[in-house]
Amino acid sequence: MDLPPVKDAYSSTVNEITLGAGGRKPVTIGGAKTVPYGGDREATGHRPRIAVDILDVAPAGWAPVLAEAYADVSDDPAAWARKAVDEVGADLVCIKFDGIDPDGANRDADHAVAVTKQVLEAVDVPLILWGCGNDEKDNAVMPKVSEAAKGENVLVGTVMEDNYKSLTAIAMADNHFLIAEAPLDINIAKQVNVLISDMGFPLERVVMYQSTGGLGYGVEYAYSIQERERLAALGGDNLMAMPVICDCGTEAWRAKEAKAPAGDAPQWGDEARRGPLWEAVTAIDLLHSGADILRMRHPDAVANAKAYIDNVWESEQNAKWL
């Protein structure tokens, strides 16, 4: 006999936001009215999107398999961005400003602004501008980067509980979207959103980021936290109603199982295949927790994640049971 369709019903909706302006191809995320793949295709919201990482300086310490994928462009952020869009298929480009880190190259704001302008000219997709993680340096540099992208409706981050005022103010002034970060803690995530809101920044322009766990290194905990946030949003909690971004690339490639040479661990197989698969599985896992944007790195990992999204979201065969 035929099985009846199973559809979950919820009382609320994840916020819908559209990134990109100034002639860029807009990308809309969010809008879910049910859990991912919850049985009602019309309620699943907008298709998840992939942001490909580029760095403002040539990467240091990347696994050879990953570094080789961008060896021809890694010293040219604009060329790297074009490759990410034209060859890898990025929906968005995320500039990760590792080069401004005081513990690294310690580049200044002029460098970061120049890179931002170069990438804006090179591609027509929306940008994500992501600081180095050093609060003092990010507070000094990221406001100038934000100003350089004024009018482009970019996503700027990240702001945290102890360091949110500067970036929140500049994102509001430049009319950008904001990434709110929490360390895998729902209560802290709520507190960050409260602090942002208290400054007058609209929560409808916020994307949440819980520190992402890679496959084998906390992905199940990250999944459970994000799943709880999504269920809270669908149940009417306005402080949890934001779309979600996950940093799959950085975290997956931290794992020794992703980057160890086959000569050191022959039982694990060829790292040229193993590493990208480690990143792809991390990303696909987190899609099921409600991720709206996946930050990714290796082209093969992106291809696998995009194929999965295509299969679930676009296939007519799957549409019959979604």
C-alpha positions in Angstrom: 0.0 0.0 0.0 1.0 3.6 -0.5 2.7 5.3 2.4 1.0 8.6 3.5 3.2 11.7 3.2 4.8 12.7 6.5 5.1 16.5 7.1 6.1 18.3 10.2 4.3 21.5 11.0 5.9 24.4 13.0 4.6 27.8 14.1 7.4 30.0 13.0 10.0 30.7 10.2 13.7 31.2 9.9 14.6 34.8 8.8 15.2 35.3 5.1 18.0 37.5 4.0 19.4 38.5 0.7 23.2 39.2 0.3 24.7 41.2 -2.5 24.0 44.6 -4.0 25.8 47.0 -6.3 25.2 44.8 -9.4 26.2 41.5 -7.7 24.2 38.4 -8.2 22.0 38.3 -5.1 22.0 35.2 -2.9 19.0 34.6 -0.6 19.2 32.3 2.3 16.9 31.2 5.2 13.1 31.1 5.0 12.7 27.5 6.3 9.4 26.7 7.9 10.4 23.1 8.8 13.5 21.1 9.7 15.8 20.2 6.8 14.3 17.4 4.6 11.3 17.4 6.9 8.9 16.1 4.3 7.5 19.4 2.9 9.5 20.7 -0.1 7.6 24.0 -0.1 8.5 24.7 3.5 12.3 24.0 3.3 13.2 27.5 2.6 16.0 28.6 0.2 18.7 26.3 -1.2 21.8 26.1 1.0 24.7 28.0 -0.5 28.5 27.4 -0.6 31.0 30.1 0.1 34.5 29.2 -1.0 37.4 30.5 1.2 40.2 32.7 -0.3 42.9 34.2 1.8 44.4 37.7 1.7 47.9 36.2 1.7 49.3 32.9 0.4 48.2 30.1 2.8 50.7 28.8 5.3 50.4 25.4 6.9 47.8 24.1 4.6 47.8 20.4 3.8 49.7 19.9 0.4 46.5 18.4 -1.2 44.6 21.6 -0.3 47.4 24.0 -1.1 48.0 22.4 -4.5 44.4 23.0 -5.6 45.1 26.8 -5.5 48.8 26.9 -6.1 48.4 28.9 -9.4 46.4 31.7 -7.7 47.2 31.6 -4.0 49.4 34.8 -4.2 46.7 36.8 -6.0 43.4 37.1 -4.1 41.5 38.5 -7.1 42.6 35.6 -9.3 41.8 33.2 -6.5 38.3 34.7 -6.2 37.7 34.3 -10.0 38.8 30.7 -9.8 36.5 30.0 -6.8 33.5 31.4 -8.8 34.3 30.3 -12.4 35.9 26.9 -11.8 34.9 25.8 -8.3 31.3 27.1 -8.5 31.2 29.3 -5.4 27.9 31.0 -4.7 29.7 33.4 -2.4 33.4 34.3 -1.8 34.7 34.4 1.8 37.8 36.5 2.2 39.5 35.2 5.3 41.9 37.9 6.5 44.6 35.6 7.9 47.3 38.1 6.7 46.4 40.7 9.3 46.9 38.4 12.2 49.7 39.8 14.5 50.9 36.2 15.0 51.3 35.8 11.3 52.1 38.3 8.5 50.7 41.2 10.6 49.5 43.1 7.5 47.8 46.5 8.0 44.4 47.9 7.2 45.6 49.3 3.9 46.5 45.8 2.8 43.1 44.4 3.8 41.2 47.3 2.1 43.2 46.8 -1.1 42.4 43.1 -1.2 38.7 43.7 -0.5 38.5 46.2 -3.4 40.4 43.8 -5.8 38.1 40.9 -5.0 35.0 43.1 -5.3 36.2 44.1 -8.8 37.1 40.5 -9.8 33.8 38.7 -9.1 30.1 39.5 -9.2 28.9 37.2 -6.3 28.3 38.5 -2.7 31.3 38.5 -0.3 31.9 37.4 3.2 34.5 39.4 5.1 36.0 37.4 7.9 38.5 38.7 10.4 41.6 37.0 11.7 40.3 36.2 15.1 42.5 38.6 17.0 40.1 41.0 18.7 42.4 44.0 18.9 43.5 43.7 15.3 40.0 42.9 13.9 38.6 46.0 15.7 41.3 48.1 14.1 41.1 46.7 10.5 37.6 45.3 9.9 35.8 48.6 10.2 37.9 49.9 7.3 37.3 46.8 5.3 33.6 47.2 5.9 33.7 50.8 4.7 35.5 49.7 1.6 32.6 47.4 0.8 29.9 49.9 1.6 26.8 49.5 -0.6 27.6 45.9 -1.4 25.5 44.2 1.3 28.3 41.9 2.4 28.4 39.6 5.4 30.9 40.8 8.0 32.2 38.9 11.0 32.6 37.8 13.5 31.2 39.4 16.6 31.3 37.7 20.0 30.0 38.2 23.5 33.1 40.0 24.7 33.9 41.8 21.4 30.9 43.0 19.5 30.6 46.8 19.7 33.0 48.0 17.0 31.9 45.6 14.2 28.2 45.9 15.1 28.4 49.7 14.8 30.2 49.7 11.5 28.0 47.0 10.0 25.0 49.1 10.9 26.6 52.3 9.4 27.6 50.5 6.2 24.3 48.6 5.9 26.0 45.1 5.9 24.9 41.8 7.4 26.6 40.5 10.6 27.9 37.1 11.7 27.3 36.4 15.4 29.7 33.8 16.8 29.2 31.6 19.8 31.4 28.7 21.1 28.9 25.8 20.6 26.7 27.3 23.3 23.0 28.2 22.8 22.9 30.5 25.8 25.9 32.5 24.6 24.5 32.6 21.1 21.3 34.2 22.5 23.3 36.6 24.6 25.3 37.8 21.6 22.1 38.4 19.7 20.7 40.3 22.6 23.8 42.5 22.8 23.7 43.2 19.0 20.0 44.0 19.2 20.5 46.3 22.2 22.8 48.4 20.0 20.0 48.9 17.5 21.2 46.4 14.9 18.2 44.5 13.4 18.3 40.7 14.1 16.8 40.2 10.6 20.3 41.1 9.3 22.2 38.6 11.5 23.6 35.2 10.5 24.5 32.8 13.4 27.8 31.0 13.6 28.4 28.3 16.2 32.1 27.1 16.2 32.0 24.3 13.7 33.2 20.8 14.5 34.8 18.7 11.8 34.1 15.1 11.1 35.5 13.0 14.0 36.3 16.2 15.9 33.0 17.4 17.3 30.7 17.4 14.3 28.0 15.6 16.2 28.0 18.2 19.0 27.9 21.0 16.5 25.1 19.2 14.8 23.1 18.8 18.0 23.5 22.5 19.0 22.4 23.7 15.6 19.5 21.3 15.5 18.3 22.7 18.8 18.7 26.2 17.5 16.7 25.4 14.4 13.9 23.8 16.4 13.8 26.8 18.8 13.5 29.1 15.8 10.7 27.1 14.3 9.0 27.1 17.6 8.9 30.9 17.7 12.2 31.9 19.5 13.1 35.2 17.7 16.6 35.1 19.2 17.3 31.8 17.3 15.5 32.7 14.0 18.7 33.5 12.1 20.1 31.6 9.2 23.3 29.6 10.0 26.8 29.5 8.5 29.3 26.7 9.1 33.1 26.8 8.7 33.5 23.3 7.2 36.7 23.8 5.4 38.9 25.1 8.2 37.7 22.5 10.7 37.7 19.5 8.4 41.3 20.1 7.3 42.5 20.4 10.9 41.9 16.6 11.2 44.9 14.4 10.9 42.7 11.9 9.0 42.1 14.5 6.3 45.7 15.7 5.8 48.1 12.8 6.8 50.1 11.6 3.9 49.3 8.1 2.7 52.9 7.1 3.4 52.3 7.8 7.1 49.0 6.1 7.3 48.6 3.7 4.3 45.5 2.1 5.8 43.7 5.4 5.4 44.1 5.5 1.6 45.2 8.2 -0.8 45.0 11.7 0.9 44.2 13.3 -2.4 40.8 11.6 -2.2 40.5 11.2 1.6 41.0 14.9 2.5 38.3 16.3 0.2 35.9 13.6 1.2 36.5 14.4 4.9 35.5 18.0 4.2 32.5 17.0 2.0 31.1 14.6 4.7 31.5 17.3 7.3 29.6 19.7 5.2 26.8 17.3 4.2 26.4 16.3 7.9 25.8 19.9 8.8 23.3 20.5 6.0 21.0 18.2 7.9 21.3 20.4 11.1 20.0 23.4 9.2 23.2 25.0 7.7 22.3 27.8 5.2 25.8 28.7 4.2 28.8 26.2 4.1 32.3 27.8 4.1 34.4 25.3 2.1 37.8 25.0 0.6 38.8 22.1 -1.6 37.2 22.1 -5.1 36.4 18.3 -5.0 34.7 18.8 -1.6 32.7 21.6 -3.0 31.7 19.5 -6.0 30.5 16.7 -3.7 28.5 19.0 -1.5 26.9 20.7 -4.5 26.0 17.4 -6.1 24.3 16.4 -2.8 22.4 19.7 -2.7 21.4 19.3 -6.3 20.2 15.8 -5.7 18.1 16.7 -2.7 16.8 20.1 -3.8 16.5 19.9 -7.6 15.9 16.3 -8.6 12.4 15.7 -9.8 12.7 12.2 -8.5 13.4 13.4 -5.0 10.8 16.1 -5.3 8.2 13.3 -5.2 9.1 12.4 -1.6 10.4 15.7 -0.3 
